[in-house]
Amino acid sequence: MGFLASLYKARGQYSQAEPLFLRVLAIDEKSRGPDHPDVARDLNNLGGLYFAEGKLFKVEPLLVRAVAIMEKALGPDHPDLATALSSLAVVYDALGQFKMAEPHHLRSRAIREKIFGPESPALAHSLTILADHHLLQGQWAQAEPLYMRALAISEKALGPDHPQVAQSLSSFAKFLRKAGRDAQAEPLEKRAAAIRAIKR
């Protein structure tokens, strides 16, 4: 049922996906208990659906609960907790609640660096999301080194033609465009496009 819900979501068929996600959540709450990690996963999935629909007011309480469940059930340094914290931070950013977002970004980053190391693709992903957080606030000086480090880590860990490298290039190029540095952005965009063409 969860797979079908995710399939509907991926197709943009949100009205078909929502009752399935809700049913999975209800089943897991009843069979596993309200504080089980699977319930946190279900909450995160439902939150992802509402986020895709732009229903941000529905997302925050789901992800707050998911974070609390994961921290209690899995401990303060689990990678799934890092993912949940990052998701919640992105929601706060989308709501313009940047002061609420930042500690979650930083904690997610710290967990991933501790678990996976300073040269891991997981950390690179956290750095990009944190850079986006600064970009949304016009904090150019804080954002740029994070984008640069994320790109360097991705290239070193995954090779120059990996899809995550293309994403890092695109994110950095978006920053450069917003900073008015179009000449620097263009070669990054072309390289990202070339990588994506190879991977088709």
C-alpha positions, 0 to 999 in steps of 0.5 A: 500500500505504501508503494502504491501511495508513493507511486501516486505521489510521484505521478502527481496524483495526490488525491489518490495518494493521500488516503493510502498514506493515511491508512498506512499511518493508521495501521502502523500506529495501531499495530506497532504503537505510536512511538515506533520508527515506522510511524515516524517514517509514515509521518515523513511520507505524509509530510512529503505529500503535503509539501509537494502539494504546497500545504506547508501548514500540514507538514510541520506538525507531522515532521515535528512528531517524526523527529521526536519519535526518531530521537526517542527510538533511534537515539540522537545520532541516527542517520534517519534522524538527520534526514527528518531534521533536514526535512523539517528545516526545509519546511521552516525555510519554506515558511520563512521561519529561518531562525527555526530552521537553522538549528535543525540544519546544523544538527542534521549536518553534524550527525551526518559528518559524525556518522559518515565522515567529512568527505561523504556524499550525505554530508555534501547533501546537508551542506547544499541544503544549508547553503540554500538556507543562507541563499534564501536569506541573501547571505551570500558570504555564508552560502558560497563556501558551502556550495563549493565544499558540497561540489568538491566532496561530491566530485571526489566521492562519486566521480565527475559524472555522477547525478549528485555532482550535476545537482551540486553544479546546478545548485551552485550555478543558481547561487551564482545567477542570484548573485549576478555572476552569470558568466561563472554560472553558465559553464556550471550549468552546461556541465550539469546538463552534459552529465544529465544527458550522459545518465539518460 
